[in-house]
């Protein structure tokens, strides 16, 4: 879907998933969360009821992780490795 020149010039446009993640973390600003906790918080669902659904869900989880790391790279959220786990916070 094309965007307008004005939107293009304004800069970065966040996806709906990115907006949900940022909103969740900002609403819980005093806590840090693991990726699976953020998935639950934004109601990101996986389905492992069959092999095809497991494969699709695995790709979705991988994409979710990439989205988190992209938000870190953009400076929208922070990430730290604590007690053998990665945690994210606003």
Secondary structure as UniProt FT lines:
FT   HELIX           5..10
FT   HELIX           16..27
FT   TURN            28..30
FT   HELIX           35..41
FT   TURN            42..43
FT   HELIX           51..73
FT   TURN            74..75
FT   STRAND          78..82
FT   TURN            83..84
FT   STRAND          85..89
//
